[in-house]
Amino acid sequence: MSQKQCKFCKNEIQDNVKKCPYCLSYQKWYFDNVILYRLLIVLFIVSLFVFSKQRNNDIEFKDFEKNFKVEIVNVQLIKNESNTYKILNLKIDNQTAYKWKYPVVEVRYYNPDGVLVFTEFPTAFQAKITKKEKTNCSFDLRPPQDFLNYKFKIKLKDLYPDNF
């Protein structure tokens, strides 16, 4: 077998070894840079994650507001010993190419004379609005007890982009 000198400790070693038996240094540069390769792979994965976050952070609901339709599915009146409230079930039709989350609606209550008396902004924190589909969402409505039987109107006020 032929011999060569170790690149680091200069001892004589066999020509076909990958690692010096004396100083334990790798003899080829790509073995010596295993940590560098791992670091490059991690940086690549992190950059993909950051890029996808930045791409969707530029999306704002106000730019797509006209691409949503909201329909009331039903309203349930819930009574218990401590209070009374309503659960509003909506169907949100998303005609965009994006996924959204945390819908916020504006609920305006009008007295029998048609005068606005109260406004609230409930959020459905568990709701994920899928792209190009209709999604059901539930909202707790907790107006003052005097306004529970008043007529109300709803409007979708805000949504947040869902990156994944």
N, CA, C and O atoms as a DFTB+ gen file, in Angstrom:
656 C
 N C O
     1  1       0.829      -1.194       0.000
     2  2       0.000       0.000       0.000
     3  2       0.870       1.252       0.000
     4  3       1.939       1.308       0.608
     5  1       0.376       2.215      -0.685
     6  2       1.133       3.460      -0.740
     7  2       0.833       4.311       0.490
     8  3      -0.205       4.175       1.137
     9  1       1.749       5.159       0.773
    10  2       1.644       6.032       1.938
    11  2       1.604       7.486       1.486
    12  3       2.072       7.849       0.407
    13  1       1.024       8.295       2.360
    14  2       1.016       9.740       2.121
    15  2       1.118      10.442       3.455
    16  3       1.020       9.810       4.507
    17  1       1.312      11.736       3.415
    18  2       1.398      12.512       4.642
    19  2       0.015      13.053       5.009
    20  3      -0.735      13.484       4.133
    21  1      -0.316      13.032       6.275
    22  2      -1.561      13.649       6.770
    23  2      -1.462      15.144       6.506
    24  3      -0.407      15.745       6.706
    25  1      -2.534      15.731       6.069
    26  2      -2.548      17.158       5.743
    27  2      -2.410      18.048       6.981
    28  3      -2.055      19.222       6.875
    29  1      -2.698      17.472       8.162
    30  2      -2.712      18.303       9.362
    31  2      -1.533      18.014      10.299
    32  3      -0.830      18.934      10.719
    33  1      -1.320      16.739      10.623
    34  2      -0.243      16.414      11.571
    35  2       1.057      15.977      10.901
    36  3       2.081      15.847      11.573
    37  1       1.033      15.749       9.584
    38  2       2.194      15.414       8.750
    39  2       2.782      14.033       9.039
    40  3       3.896      13.751       8.599
    41  1       2.085      13.176       9.750
    42  2       2.513      11.792       9.953
    43  2       2.223      10.991       8.701
    44  3       1.362      11.349       7.898
    45  1       2.957       9.903       8.550
    46  2       2.735       9.026       7.412
    47  2       1.493       8.179       7.672
    48  3       1.372       7.551       8.724
    49  1       0.565       8.166       6.704
    50  2      -0.668       7.372       6.812
    51  2      -0.903       6.653       5.492
    52  3      -0.300       6.987       4.472
    53  1      -1.788       5.664       5.525
    54  2      -2.105       4.953       4.292
    55  2      -2.823       5.886       3.326
    56  3      -3.508       6.821       3.738
    57  1      -2.658       5.622       2.064
    58  2      -3.194       6.496       1.017
    59  2      -4.727       6.482       0.951
    60  3      -5.318       7.481       0.542
    61  1      -5.381       5.399       1.335
    62  2      -6.831       5.270       1.161
    63  2      -7.659       5.606       2.397
    64  3      -8.878       5.434       2.366
    65  1      -7.061       6.068       3.463
    66  2      -7.834       6.376       4.676
    67  2      -8.548       7.712       4.540
    68  3      -8.058       8.649       3.910
    69  1      -9.707       7.764       5.145
    70  2     -10.481       9.004       5.126
    71  2     -10.121       9.900       6.302
    72  3     -10.222      11.125       6.237
    73  1      -9.691       9.234       7.401
    74  2      -9.417       9.961       8.623
    75  2      -8.036       9.547       9.139
    76  3      -7.709       8.361       9.134
    77  1      -7.246      10.483       9.569
    78  2      -5.922      10.200      10.093
    79  2      -6.047       9.456      11.426
    80  3      -6.780       9.918      12.300
    81  1      -5.363       8.329      11.616
    82  2      -5.446       7.603      12.884
    83  2      -4.744       8.319      14.031
    84  3      -4.958       7.964      15.190
    85  1      -3.914       9.318      13.742
    86  2      -3.166      10.022      14.781
    87  2      -3.903      11.265      15.285
    88  3      -4.124      11.436      16.484
    89  1      -4.270      12.115      14.348
    90  2      -4.919      13.375      14.753
    91  2      -6.428      13.373      14.527
    92  3      -7.105      14.318      14.931
    93  1      -6.970      12.330      13.890
    94  2      -8.401      12.145      13.622
    95  2      -8.986      13.204      12.688
    96  3     -10.189      13.466      12.716
    97  1      -8.141      13.805      11.870
    98  2      -8.608      14.803      10.903
    99  2      -9.027      14.114       9.610
   100  3      -8.394      13.156       9.168
   101  1     -10.096      14.614       9.015
   102  2     -10.518      14.097       7.717
   103  2      -9.517      14.536       6.656
   104  3      -8.990      15.647       6.705
   105  1      -9.262      13.651       5.694
   106  2      -8.259      13.930       4.675
   107  2      -8.834      14.601       3.446
   108  3      -8.081      15.185       2.667
   109  1     -10.125      14.540       3.245
   110  2     -10.749      15.223       2.124
   111  2     -11.580      16.379       2.659
   112  3     -12.184      16.271       3.726
   113  1     -11.613      17.489       1.919
   114  2     -12.253      18.713       2.405
   115  2     -13.733      18.530       2.696
   116  3     -14.257      19.145       3.624
   117  1     -14.424      17.687       1.912
   118  2     -15.861      17.568       2.112
   119  2     -16.199      16.758       3.351
   120  3     -17.306      16.886       3.874
   121  1     -15.299      15.938       3.835
   122  2     -15.532      15.275       5.120
   123  2     -15.303      16.261       6.262
   124  3     -15.955      16.186       7.303
   125  1     -14.386      17.168       6.054
   126  2     -14.045      18.139       7.081
   127  2     -15.153      19.176       7.258
   128  3     -15.214      19.842       8.291
   129  1     -16.017      19.318       6.274
   130  2     -17.051      20.354       6.303
   131  2     -18.457      19.800       6.512
   132  3     -19.422      20.381       6.015
   133  1     -18.591      18.708       7.223
   134  2     -19.904      18.124       7.496
   135  2     -20.776      19.122       8.250
   136  3     -21.965      19.256       7.960
   137  1     -20.200      19.806       9.194
   138  2     -20.957      20.801       9.971
   139  2     -21.410      21.943       9.058
   140  3     -22.529      22.441       9.184
   141  1     -20.546      22.346       8.155
   142  2     -20.913      23.402       7.216
   143  2     -22.099      22.987       6.355
   144  3     -23.005      23.788       6.124
   145  1     -22.105      21.746       5.879
   146  2     -23.234      21.253       5.083
   147  2     -24.526      21.266       5.886
   148  3     -25.574      21.668       5.380
   149  1     -24.451      20.837       7.103
   150  2     -25.654      20.841       7.956
   151  2     -26.154      22.260       8.174
   152  3     -27.357      22.518       8.128
   153  1     -25.236      23.167       8.409
   154  2     -25.610      24.559       8.606
   155  2     -26.261      25.142       7.353
   156  3     -27.245      25.874       7.451
   157  1     -25.725      24.826       6.193
   158  2     -26.315      25.310       4.939
   159  2     -27.720      24.763       4.722
   160  3     -28.588      25.485       4.232
   161  1     -27.960      23.519       5.071
   162  2     -29.291      22.929       4.935
   163  2     -30.272      23.616       5.876
   164  3     -31.397      23.926       5.484
   165  1     -29.854      23.853       7.111
   166  2     -30.724      24.540       8.075
   167  2     -31.028      25.959       7.598
   168  3     -32.172      26.406       7.689
   169  1     -30.035      26.664       7.100
   170  2     -30.260      28.024       6.592
   171  2     -31.217      28.034       5.407
   172  3     -32.050      28.932       5.286
   173  1     -31.103      27.057       4.552
   174  2     -32.019      26.960       3.414
   175  2     -33.459      26.754       3.888
   176  3     -34.373      27.405       3.382
   177  1     -33.668      25.870       4.839
   178  2     -35.016      25.602       5.364
   179  2     -35.574      26.838       6.063
   180  3     -36.744      27.177       5.889
   181  1     -34.746      27.504       6.844
   182  2     -35.193      28.725       7.535
   183  2     -35.544      29.811       6.520
   184  3     -36.535      30.520       6.696
   185  1     -34.750      29.951       5.466
   186  2     -35.049      30.984       4.459
   187  2     -36.361      30.688       3.738
   188  3     -37.108      31.611       3.415
   189  1     -36.650      29.412       3.480
   190  2     -37.947      29.072       2.879
   191  2     -39.094      29.465       3.793
   192  3     -40.102      30.002       3.333
   193  1     -38.948      29.204       5.075
   194  2     -39.988      29.545       6.048
   195  2     -40.183      31.060       6.111
   196  3     -41.317      31.540       6.092
   197  1     -39.098      31.804       6.186
   198  2     -39.185      33.270       6.266
   199  2     -39.797      33.837       4.990
   200  3     -40.619      34.751       5.056
   201  1     -39.414      33.315       3.845
   202  2     -39.964      33.805       2.578
   203  2     -41.460      33.575       2.510
   204  3     -42.198      34.460       2.075
   205  1     -41.924      32.408       2.931
   206  2     -43.368      32.141       2.878
   207  2     -44.121      33.050       3.830
   208  3     -45.233      33.471       3.513
   209  1     -43.554      33.368       4.985
   210  2     -44.196      34.289       5.928
   211  2     -44.284      35.689       5.326
   212  3     -45.331      36.331       5.404
   213  1     -43.204      36.162       4.733
   214  2     -43.202      37.507       4.158
   215  2     -44.184      37.612       3.005
   216  3     -44.840      38.641       2.841
   217  1     -44.291      36.575       2.219
   218  2     -45.182      36.617       1.056
   219  2     -46.626      36.809       1.507
   220  3     -47.353      37.600       0.907
   221  1     -47.054      36.106       2.546
   222  2     -48.437      36.221       3.000
   223  2     -48.672      37.410       3.920
   224  3     -49.820      37.809       4.114
   225  1     -47.623      37.984       4.490
   226  2     -47.818      39.144       5.346
   227  2     -48.182      40.384       4.545
   228  3     -48.676      41.359       5.112
   229  1     -47.948      40.367       3.240
   230  2     -48.315      41.500       2.401
   231  2     -49.807      41.507       2.075
   232  3     -50.318      42.494       1.545
   233  1     -50.497      40.440       2.380
   234  2     -51.917      40.306       2.063
   235  2     -52.730      41.009       3.148
   236  3     -52.497      40.802       4.339
   237  1     -53.676      41.834       2.734
   238  2     -54.558      42.501       3.685
   239  2     -56.000      42.282       3.269
   240  3     -56.325      42.262       2.082
   241  1     -56.862      42.117       4.268
   242  2     -58.270      41.856       4.022
   243  2     -58.914      42.964       3.199
   244  3     -59.733      42.687       2.323
   245  1     -58.555      44.212       3.472
   246  2     -59.202      45.341       2.779
   247  2     -59.025      45.268       1.261
   248  3     -59.848      45.794       0.511
   249  1     -57.935      44.606       0.805
   250  2     -57.716      44.472      -0.638
   251  2     -58.618      43.416      -1.270
   252  3     -58.790      43.397      -2.489
   253  1     -59.198      42.534      -0.448
   254  2     -60.007      41.423      -0.957
   255  2     -61.436      41.440      -0.415
   256  3     -62.192      40.491      -0.623
   257  1     -61.800      42.506       0.271
   258  2     -63.091      42.582       0.964
   259  2     -64.282      42.250       0.065
   260  3     -65.238      41.622       0.520
   261  1     -64.238      42.658      -1.192
   262  2     -65.361      42.425      -2.111
   263  2     -65.454      40.970      -2.576
   264  3     -66.442      40.577      -3.196
   265  1     -64.434      40.178      -2.278
   266  2     -64.422      38.774      -2.690
   267  2     -65.012      37.835      -1.642
   268  3     -64.895      36.615      -1.760
   269  1     -65.645      38.404      -0.618
   270  2     -66.266      37.607       0.442
   271  2     -67.756      37.895       0.489
   272  3     -68.187      39.037       0.334
   273  1     -68.535      36.846       0.706
   274  2     -69.974      36.993       0.916
   275  2     -70.308      36.322       2.241
   276  3     -69.811      35.238       2.545
   277  1     -71.159      36.984       3.028
   278  2     -71.518      36.464       4.342
   279  2     -73.017      36.200       4.364
   280  3     -73.819      37.033       3.941
   281  1     -73.377      35.024       4.863
   282  2     -74.781      34.618       4.934
   283  2     -75.066      34.110       6.353
   284  3     -74.298      33.325       6.910
   285  1     -76.177      34.570       6.923
   286  2     -76.571      34.085       8.252
   287  2     -77.206      32.710       8.093
   288  3     -78.185      32.551       7.363
   289  1     -76.647      31.722       8.777
   290  2     -77.201      30.371       8.751
   291  2     -78.319      30.270       9.782
   292  3     -79.433      29.858       9.458
   293  1     -78.020      30.648      11.029
   294  2     -79.048      30.703      12.075
   295  2     -78.538      31.488      13.272
   296  3     -77.347      31.776      13.389
   297  1     -79.464      31.825      14.157
   298  2     -79.151      32.529      15.398
   299  2     -79.823      31.757      16.523
   300  3     -81.025      31.495      16.474
   301  1     -79.052      31.396      17.526
   302  2     -79.587      30.655      18.671
   303  2     -79.549      31.542      19.905
   304  3     -78.548      32.203      20.179
   305  1     -80.629      31.548      20.629
   306  2     -80.690      32.283      21.889
   307  2     -80.346      31.300      23.009
   308  3     -81.001      30.268      23.150
   309  1     -79.341      31.611      23.789
   310  2     -78.883      30.747      24.880
   311  2     -79.204      31.435      26.197
   312  3     -78.821      32.582      26.425
   313  1     -79.916      30.715      27.062
   314  2     -80.252      31.255      28.386
   315  2     -79.682      30.325      29.441
   316  3     -79.841      29.107      29.363
   317  1     -79.018      30.905      30.426
   318  2     -78.606      30.154      31.608
   319  2     -78.849      31.022      32.830
   320  3     -79.369      32.133      32.718
   321  1     -78.466      30.508      34.013
   322  2     -78.818      31.270      35.209
   323  2     -78.111      32.609      35.309
   324  3     -78.659      33.544      35.893
   325  1     -76.902      32.731      34.754
   326  2     -76.156      33.978      34.919
   327  2     -76.419      35.013      33.823
   328  3     -76.401      36.213      34.098
   329  1     -76.662      34.568      32.579
   330  2     -76.902      35.557      31.523
   331  2     -77.589      34.918      30.315
   332  3     -77.796      33.707      30.250
   333  1     -77.927      35.778      29.373
   334  2     -78.540      35.351      28.119
   335  2     -77.726      35.957      26.980
   336  3     -77.337      37.124      27.032
   337  1     -77.477      35.153      25.955
   338  2     -76.709      35.641      24.809
   339  2     -77.140      34.891      23.559
   340  3     -77.942      33.959      23.622
   341  1     -76.602      35.308      22.434
   342  2     -76.935      34.673      21.153
   343  2     -75.683      34.064      20.547
   344  3     -74.573      34.566      20.725
   345  1     -75.887      32.980      19.835
   346  2     -74.811      32.395      19.014
   347  2     -75.217      32.624      17.566
   348  3     -76.272      32.174      17.118
   349  1     -74.362      33.327      16.850
   350  2     -74.603      33.652      15.458
   351  2     -73.783      32.698      14.600
   352  3     -72.556      32.674      14.707
   353  1     -74.440      31.912      13.751
   354  2     -73.758      31.002      12.829
   355  2     -73.797      31.597      11.430
   356  3     -74.865      31.844      10.871
   357  1     -72.616      31.820      10.880
   358  2     -72.485      32.428       9.559
   359  2     -71.818      31.465       8.593
   360  3     -71.079      30.567       8.994
   361  1     -72.093      31.669       7.324
   362  2     -71.375      30.977       6.267
   363  2     -70.609      32.055       5.509
   364  3     -71.204      32.969       4.938
   365  1     -69.281      31.937       5.510
   366  2     -68.434      32.909       4.832
   367  2     -67.922      32.278       3.549
   368  3     -67.248      31.248       3.567
   369  1     -68.257      32.920       2.431
   370  2     -67.867      32.431       1.103
   371  2     -66.608      33.176       0.666
   372  3     -66.657      34.369       0.367
   373  1     -65.483      32.466       0.633
   374  2     -64.189      33.042       0.272
   375  2     -63.925      32.769      -1.205
   376  3     -63.757      31.617      -1.603
   377  1     -63.889      33.806      -2.006
   378  2     -63.616      33.658      -3.437
   379  2     -62.193      34.084      -3.789
   380  3     -61.907      34.388      -4.947
   381  1     -61.304      34.108      -2.801
   382  2     -59.905      34.454      -3.058
   383  2     -59.076      33.182      -3.162
   384  3     -59.566      32.085      -2.894
   385  1     -57.826      33.338      -3.552
   386  2     -56.905      32.200      -3.654
   387  2     -56.083      32.039      -2.377
   388  3     -55.047      31.375      -2.386
   389  1     -56.540      32.644      -1.280
   390  2     -55.798      32.609      -0.025
   391  2     -56.634      31.997       1.089
   392  3     -57.864      32.017       1.055
   393  1     -55.925      31.450       2.085
   394  2     -56.580      30.973       3.301
   395  2     -56.535      32.105       4.325
   396  3     -55.588      32.891       4.352
   397  1     -57.572      32.180       5.168
   398  2     -57.686      33.249       6.152
   399  2     -58.036      32.645       7.508
   400  3     -58.443      31.487       7.596
   401  1     -57.871      33.447       8.571
   402  2     -58.242      32.999       9.912
   403  2     -58.732      34.185      10.735
   404  3     -58.570      35.342      10.348
   405  1     -59.337      33.869      11.881
   406  2     -59.836      34.845      12.856
   407  2     -60.783      35.890      12.265
   408  3     -60.494      37.085      12.334
   409  1     -61.895      35.468      11.693
   410  2     -62.825      36.471      11.152
   411  2     -63.418      37.349      12.255
   412  3     -63.769      36.873      13.335
   413  1     -63.517      38.618      11.957
   414  2     -64.142      39.592      12.857
   415  2     -65.337      40.179      12.126
   416  3     -65.215      40.636      10.990
   417  1     -66.489      40.167      12.777
   418  2     -67.673      40.773      12.177
   419  2     -68.103      41.975      12.996
   420  3     -67.848      42.056      14.198
   421  1     -68.754      42.898      12.327
   422  2     -69.359      44.038      13.015
   423  2     -70.850      43.743      13.104
   424  3     -71.509      43.488      12.096
   425  1     -71.366      43.782      14.320
   426  2     -72.799      43.548      14.532
   427  2     -73.396      44.848      15.060
   428  3     -73.018      45.339      16.124
   429  1     -74.346      45.399      14.283
   430  2     -75.007      46.651      14.662
   431  2     -76.448      46.363      15.051
   432  3     -77.191      45.742      14.291
   433  1     -76.837      46.812      16.228
   434  2     -78.202      46.604      16.741
   435  2     -78.995      47.895      16.559
   436  3     -78.525      48.991      16.865
   437  1     -80.229      47.721      16.041
   438  2     -81.111      48.864      15.784
   439  2     -82.376      48.712      16.607
   440  3     -82.947      47.624      16.688
   441  1     -82.814      49.807      17.220
   442  2     -84.076      49.768      17.977
   443  2     -85.258      49.735      16.997
   444  3     -85.051      49.859      15.790
   445  1     -86.489      49.572      17.492
   446  2     -87.643      49.485      16.584
   447  2     -87.818      50.710      15.682
   448  3     -88.461      50.612      14.637
   449  1     -87.262      51.854      16.065
   450  2     -87.353      53.056      15.234
   451  2     -86.257      53.102      14.164
   452  3     -86.217      54.040      13.367
   453  1     -85.373      52.106      14.137
   454  2     -84.301      52.053      13.146
   455  2     -83.064      52.832      13.538
   456  3     -82.207      53.096      12.695
   457  1     -82.959      53.204      14.801
   458  2     -81.807      53.966      15.272
   459  2     -80.750      52.996      15.811
   460  3     -81.062      52.079      16.571
   461  1     -79.514      53.213      15.410
   462  2     -78.402      52.388      15.888
   463  2     -78.206      52.625      17.376
   464  3     -78.031      53.761      17.816
   465  1     -78.238      51.522      18.162
   466  2     -78.115      51.665      19.613
   467  2     -76.893      50.957      20.192
   468  3     -76.466      51.274      21.302
   469  1     -76.328      50.007      19.454
   470  2     -75.197      49.267      20.005
   471  2     -74.433      48.589      18.868
   472  3     -75.033      48.144      17.889
   473  1     -73.113      48.513      19.002
   474  2     -72.267      47.826      18.029
   475  2     -71.263      46.957      18.781
   476  3     -70.684      47.380      19.781
   477  1     -71.066      45.732      18.281
   478  2     -70.025      44.879      18.865
   479  2     -69.232      44.201      17.755
   480  3     -69.695      44.110      16.618
   481  1     -68.030      43.725      18.094
   482  2     -67.124      43.128      17.112
   483  2     -66.633      41.762      17.603
   484  3     -65.488      41.642      18.038
   485  1     -67.474      40.745      17.538
   486  2     -67.024      39.416      17.984
   487  2     -66.056      38.784      16.971
   488  3     -66.103      39.077      15.776
   489  1     -65.189      37.918      17.478
   490  2     -64.200      37.215      16.653
   491  2     -64.377      35.719      16.832
   492  3     -64.602      35.243      17.944
   493  1     -64.275      34.978      15.737
   494  2     -64.301      33.515      15.801
   495  2     -62.851      33.034      15.760
   496  3     -62.290      32.859      14.678
   497  1     -62.239      32.817      16.931
   498  2     -60.807      32.506      16.992
   499  2     -60.463      31.130      16.440
   500  3     -59.333      30.918      16.000
   501  1     -61.391      30.203      16.449
   502  2     -61.092      28.859      15.969
   503  2     -61.321      28.709      14.463
   504  3     -60.978      27.672      13.894
   505  1     -61.881      29.697      13.825
   506  2     -62.282      29.556      12.419
   507  2     -61.100      29.713      11.478
   508  3     -60.279      30.619      11.625
   509  1     -61.034      28.814      10.511
   510  2     -60.077      28.884       9.409
   511  2     -60.890      28.938       8.125
   512  3     -61.670      28.026       7.849
   513  1     -60.722      29.975       7.348
   514  2     -61.477      30.174       6.119
   515  2     -60.648      29.607       4.967
   516  3     -59.592      30.143       4.629
   517  1     -61.127      28.537       4.378
   518  2     -60.378      27.895       3.290
   519  2     -60.566      28.668       1.990
   520  3     -61.551      29.386       1.816
   521  1     -59.610      28.512       1.084
   522  2     -59.669      29.257      -0.178
   523  2     -60.694      28.645      -1.118
   524  3     -60.836      27.425      -1.211
   525  1     -61.405      29.529      -1.810
   526  2     -62.400      29.155      -2.829
   527  2     -63.494      28.237      -2.278
   528  3     -64.008      27.389      -3.008
   529  1     -63.857      28.395      -1.000
   530  2     -64.905      27.564      -0.398
   531  2     -65.748      28.382       0.570
   532  3     -65.408      29.511       0.925
   533  1     -66.856      27.778       0.986
   534  2     -67.710      28.358       2.023
   535  2     -67.372      27.688       3.343
   536  3     -67.230      26.467       3.412
   537  1     -67.242      28.497       4.395
   538  2     -66.861      27.993       5.703
   539  2     -67.874      28.476       6.733
   540  3     -68.269      29.642       6.720
   541  1     -68.296      27.578       7.628
   542  2     -69.207      27.943       8.713
   543  2     -68.407      28.453       9.902
   544  3     -67.386      27.873      10.269
   545  1     -68.879      29.545      10.503
   546  2     -68.234      30.146      11.669
   547  2     -69.293      30.492      12.697
   548  3     -70.417      30.850      12.344
   549  1     -68.938      30.384      13.967
   550  2     -69.861      30.734      15.053
   551  2     -69.290      31.897      15.853
   552  3     -68.090      31.962      16.119
   553  1     -70.174      32.809      16.226
   554  2     -69.793      33.988      17.004
   555  2     -70.712      34.102      18.206
   556  3     -71.920      33.900      18.083
   557  1     -70.157      34.423      19.368
   558  2     -70.961      34.724      20.555
   559  2     -71.328      36.197      20.515
   560  3     -70.451      37.058      20.444
   561  1     -72.620      36.488      20.560
   562  2     -73.092      37.868      20.608
   563  2     -73.534      38.157      22.033
   564  3     -74.400      37.472      22.578
   565  1     -72.936      39.171      22.624
   566  2     -73.248      39.489      24.013
   567  2     -73.588      40.981      24.175
   568  3     -72.875      41.719      24.853
   569  1     -74.674      41.403      23.549
   570  2     -75.085      42.801      23.730
   571  2     -75.733      42.961      25.102
   572  3     -76.022      41.966      25.767
   573  1     -75.965      44.206      25.535
   574  2     -76.740      44.399      26.760
   575  2     -78.102      43.708      26.614
   576  3     -78.657      43.638      25.517
   577  1     -78.623      43.210      27.711
   578  2     -79.857      42.420      27.703
   579  2     -81.022      43.157      27.030
   580  3     -81.891      42.517      26.438
   581  1     -81.051      44.469      27.110
   582  2     -82.145      45.247      26.506
   583  2     -82.165      45.121      24.978
   584  3     -83.220      45.279      24.363
   585  1     -81.027      44.843      24.367
   586  2     -80.926      44.840      22.914
   587  2     -81.013      43.446      22.297
   588  3     -80.913      43.315      21.077
   589  1     -81.195      42.411      23.101
   590  2     -81.191      41.038      22.582
   591  2     -82.260      40.802      21.526
   592  3     -82.036      40.026      20.596
   593  1     -83.406      41.445      21.641
   594  2     -84.495      41.223      20.688
   595  2     -84.528      42.246      19.561
   596  3     -85.426      42.217      18.720
   597  1     -83.554      43.150      19.540
   598  2     -83.510      44.153      18.477
   599  2     -83.013      43.519      17.178
   600  3     -82.324      42.498      17.189
   601  1     -83.376      44.145      16.067
   602  2     -82.859      43.700      14.777
   603  2     -81.387      44.096      14.690
   604  3     -80.955      45.096      15.263
   605  1     -80.633      43.283      13.957
   606  2     -79.217      43.600      13.792
   607  2     -78.775      43.327      12.361
   608  3     -79.387      42.549      11.629
   609  1     -77.692      43.995      11.994
   610  2     -77.068      43.793      10.690
   611  2     -75.613      43.416      10.929
   612  3     -74.979      43.867      11.882
   613  1     -75.105      42.577      10.036
   614  2     -73.716      42.152      10.194
   615  2     -72.900      42.545       8.969
   616  3     -73.417      42.687       7.861
   617  1     -71.603      42.714       9.215
   618  2     -70.671      43.000       8.131
   619  2     -69.333      42.384       8.515
   620  3     -68.878      42.528       9.650
   621  1     -68.708      41.700       7.569
   622  2     -67.378      41.140       7.796
   623  2     -66.386      42.302       7.843
   624  3     -66.270      43.057       6.878
   625  1     -65.674      42.449       8.953
   626  2     -64.792      43.597       9.138
   627  2     -63.318      43.290       8.912
   628  3     -62.577      44.125       8.393
   629  1     -62.894      42.090       9.305
   630  2     -61.465      41.813       9.179
   631  2     -61.208      40.309       9.155
   632  3     -61.968      39.522       9.719
   633  1     -60.128      39.935       8.494
   634  2     -59.607      38.571       8.455
   635  2     -58.092      38.681       8.432
   636  3     -57.542      39.697       8.006
   637  1     -57.426      37.645       8.884
   638  2     -55.967      37.632       8.886
   639  2     -55.484      36.508       7.987
   640  3     -56.062      35.421       8.004
   641  1     -54.435      36.741       7.202
   642  2     -53.945      35.685       6.318
   643  2     -53.446      34.501       7.120
   644  3     -52.808      34.667       8.160
   645  1     -53.734      33.319       6.640
   646  2     -53.296      32.081       7.273
   647  2     -52.164      31.525       6.421
   648  3     -52.390      31.090       5.292
   649  1     -50.960      31.536       6.951
   650  2     -49.779      31.170       6.156
   651  2     -49.709      29.699       5.805
   652  3     -49.152      29.333       4.770
   653  1     -50.275      28.840       6.665
   654  2     -50.133      27.408       6.387
   655  2     -51.463      26.725       6.384
   656  3     -51.536      25.515       6.166
